Amino acid sequence: MDTGTHIVMGVALAGLSTLDPVVNSDPTLFNAVLVGTIVGSHAPDFDTVLKLRNNATYIRHHRGLTHSVPAVIFWGVLIASLIHLFVPQVNFWHLYGWTAFAVIVHVFVDIFNAYGTQAYRPFTNRWIAHGFINTFDPYIFTLHLAGIVAWILGAHPGITWIIIYAVILLYYIKRYMDKKEIVNTIKEYFPGMTEVATSPTVKQNYWRVAITTETHFYVGTVENGHIEIVDEFEKVPLPNSPLIDIARKDSNISAFLSFSPVYRWEINEYDDYTEVRFIDLRYRSKTYYPFVAVVQINRENEIISSYTGWIFSEHKLQNKLYVGDNPVL
């Protein structure tokens, strides 16, 4: 989920903690839990700082180790211990329990969007992305804001958040059924389908889909149950060639390939270099595919430039790539 939703979820979990008799009877502990759940509900995304290093590091590690099983335990212990240093008189285990619960909720809700997480590490490095809740869902966010307002106006926080989370649970079930219906419809149109990646949007009735068959990739939209295919690409495996071997060794390309399960590739020859480009098919925006990885290799088989990340125009992408001292324009 987005940062704002994670933070309001932290507030909500603090409200739920009032159902815990130990927390409810100790105002100092409640305040400590409030801090713990807000920080804990955002802590796994502290890896965003990796973006300061480079996009390849960020893409390879974001929602990876910080969302893993060991990290869930680590974040709860670390945050609760730091808070406990300032208020040593409060019950540590109740503080830790609610803080750790906030971390667990963060990781849990992240597996339902299209980006996903490596939540099952160290057991598997597979990305878990169920793809039926948008990264920012206005309904979930609005329900949390309504709960916070009701709490401020005097509603019982525990009961308020039980009701709201019961509604959200039903909403998750509804969105899951929406996705299931979409997948079943796609199966009717594409009997040879091997995989479909769904990306919900902020509009309830509008989804993006990337369909994989044994021979082709199909990119489309689903609106009000109607499927429209907007792009079709032949599914061609990466060739075994020295050029591709060199490209795979680049940090930007290897980061992209470690993350993207549905992509196409292309090789473009220029006077002084060859460009190998990988394009993720899951995130088509209007007529552009914004998540890419590009490497440029000169005639001496040296990597002279590369880039991976989200970019929304060819001009901006070319400004990220350099040959010698000059941008490739």
Protein Blocks (a to p, Z undefined) as FASTA:
>chain_A
ZZklmmmmmmmmmmmmmmpmklmmmmklmmmmmmmmmmmmmmmmmmmmmmmmpmmlmmmm
goplmmmmklmmmmmmmmmmmmmmmmmmbcfklmmmmmmmmmmmmmmmmmmmmnopafkb
ckbccdcdehlacfbafklmmmmmmmmmmmmnopafklmmmmmmmmmmmmmmmmmmmmmm
mmmmmmmmmmmbcbdcddddfblkbccdddddfkbccddddeehiacdfbdcdddddddd
fklmmmmmpmklmmmmmmmmbdcddddddfkbccdddddfklgghjacfbdcdddddfko
pafbdcedddfbfklmmmmpcehjbccZZ
